[in-house]
């Protein structure tokens, strides 16, 4: 199947759209989870990291 | 800051802002009870509609979209207020927006679910919503709409929650006398927030980054909502201007809604010091720009159609201007443009009452505007208009469900303001005089830190 037809079928077939929606929301959820975790990890652990680095 | 201790920046209005959260009055319970009652009536009416079918509404062939879809567009429009005030003005560096960000974001968060609910109510078979997931194809603007609205709802929740996080922790630490379940709720939602400078710095960085993303999403969402109409070849809808027109109208009505909400909060919770009149004056200037921009869009749209003089388009045009919908059209022009512009320019300065009056008119007018964008085209569709000229009169069922949707929005908002501070405490802290800070403990906010370097 030529590549152009394959790309075209993504837009014209029933099904891929729904999967894409789920993937988009799942990706957003993952990014949000990572961001929230990163923010909350900004506690006073920096000192221990500095100590480890010095060792 | 000692280990294990949580830091909260000092805010001179802390007591004032936390006062509504400290106790729930009998007036609140009465209001909530009334709103739950209206919501309950809506649910009953909907169940009846579900059992009997959409025949109980005013919709008929060829009118498949009526008041429900008007509500959908209106609620999604209202939802633009939060992102506009919080994200777009954040990127623009407009610091005056800080006290009203949460009030605006809450409108976004609580109106979006009712926008989605309007779609479900409009579907005779709501279970068919699953078909979008099971058989979705990207040719359909409905799928674009579903993707954009879902992403916007999710991002709004995260954006709102992140900016609320330090204040939830503050509630956890300050409101020790509240019921155990409420205290527990704060503990869970605070996620162990400590308020360290690193946490604040990372939070600011994340919110700045999300503001860029949210600004892109907000433009996408309402443009895609408009494309549900615009991608058809129906007269009155099939125009490239429909996207920007919808977007501008959404930001316009959303900003006007913020004025109404702020005024109610200011009066009900006695927040005059935390929500100064200067906020209303700043919003007034924005609203003047939006009113004039909206007029520009309106003239550009209608003049182009009139000059083109295409038969199908003119059928819809005359329906709006002199036909069945003329009284709604001209009322809308008065409510959205003529009276509000006069008030914003000549009466609104330093007058909250006038600002609220004009903002209510704008929102009623914008609902009517959505109605006359949708209905005249529905009653005079291309080619079919000579065969079938539709008539549409909304029934009591539609009005009852509409009322219950608005009651639901008000209920969520009213309940939220009694459990969480509606003015962001940590974001307004920078407004304090420097001598009131303990500078050793003060978190270094992202933007400020860069400036110092």
HADDOCK unambig.tbl for C-alpha pairs under 7 A between the chains (distance, minus, plus):
assign (segid A and resid 11 and name CA) (segid B and resid 137 and name CA) 5.90 0.50 0.50
assign (segid A and resid 11 and name CA) (segid B and resid 138 and name CA) 4.77 0.50 0.50
assign (segid A and resid 11 and name CA) (segid B and resid 139 and name CA) 5.82 0.50 0.50
assign (segid A and resid 12 and name CA) (segid B and resid 137 and name CA) 6.04 0.50 0.50
assign (segid A and resid 12 and name CA) (segid B and resid 138 and name CA) 6.69 0.50 0.50
assign (segid A and resid 12 and name CA) (segid B and resid 139 and name CA) 6.13 0.50 0.50
assign (segid A and resid 13 and name CA) (segid B and resid 137 and name CA) 5.89 0.50 0.50
assign (segid A and resid 14 and name CA) (segid B and resid 135 and name CA) 4.44 0.50 0.50
assign (segid A and resid 14 and name CA) (segid B and resid 136 and name CA) 5.36 0.50 0.50
assign (segid A and resid 14 and name CA) (segid B and resid 137 and name CA) 4.88 0.50 0.50
assign (segid A and resid 15 and name CA) (segid B and resid 134 and name CA) 5.76 0.50 0.50
assign (segid A and resid 15 and name CA) (segid B and resid 135 and name CA) 4.21 0.50 0.50
assign (segid A and resid 15 and name CA) (segid B and resid 136 and name CA) 5.00 0.50 0.50
assign (segid A and resid 15 and name CA) (segid B and resid 137 and name CA) 6.04 0.50 0.50
assign (segid A and resid 16 and name CA) (segid B and resid 136 and name CA) 6.54 0.50 0.50
assign (segid A and resid 16 and name CA) (segid B and resid 137 and name CA) 6.30 0.50 0.50
assign (segid A and resid 17 and name CA) (segid B and resid 136 and name CA) 4.46 0.50 0.50
assign (segid A and resid 17 and name CA) (segid B and resid 137 and name CA) 4.50 0.50 0.50
assign (segid A and resid 17 and name CA) (segid B and resid 138 and name CA) 5.37 0.50 0.50
assign (segid A and resid 18 and name CA) (segid B and resid 132 and name CA) 5.91 0.50 0.50
assign (segid A and resid 18 and name CA) (segid B and resid 133 and name CA) 3.89 0.50 0.50
assign (segid A and resid 18 and name CA) (segid B and resid 134 and name CA) 5.88 0.50 0.50
assign (segid A and resid 18 and name CA) (segid B and resid 135 and name CA) 6.40 0.50 0.50
assign (segid A and resid 18 and name CA) (segid B and resid 136 and name CA) 4.56 0.50 0.50
assign (segid A and resid 19 and name CA) (segid B and resid 133 and name CA) 6.75 0.50 0.50
assign (segid A and resid 21 and name CA) (segid B and resid 147 and name CA) 5.53 0.50 0.50
assign (segid A and resid 25 and name CA) (segid B and resid 151 and name CA) 6.16 0.50 0.50
assign (segid A and resid 32 and name CA) (segid B and resid 158 and name CA) 6.96 0.50 0.50
assign (segid A and resid 39 and name CA) (segid B and resid 199 and name CA) 5.41 0.50 0.50
assign (segid A and resid 39 and name CA) (segid B and resid 202 and name CA) 5.38 0.50 0.50
assign (segid A and resid 39 and name CA) (segid B and resid 203 and name CA) 5.92 0.50 0.50
assign (segid A and resid 40 and name CA) (segid B and resid 193 and name CA) 6.48 0.50 0.50
assign (segid A and resid 40 and name CA) (segid B and resid 199 and name CA) 6.16 0.50 0.50
assign (segid A and resid 42 and name CA) (segid B and resid 198 and name CA) 4.96 0.50 0.50
assign (segid A and resid 42 and name CA) (segid B and resid 199 and name CA) 4.61 0.50 0.50
assign (segid A and resid 43 and name CA) (segid B and resid 194 and name CA) 6.92 0.50 0.50
assign (segid A and resid 43 and name CA) (segid B and resid 196 and name CA) 5.89 0.50 0.50
assign (segid A and resid 43 and name CA) (segid B and resid 198 and name CA) 6.66 0.50 0.50
assign (segid A and resid 43 and name CA) (segid B and resid 199 and name CA) 6.49 0.50 0.50
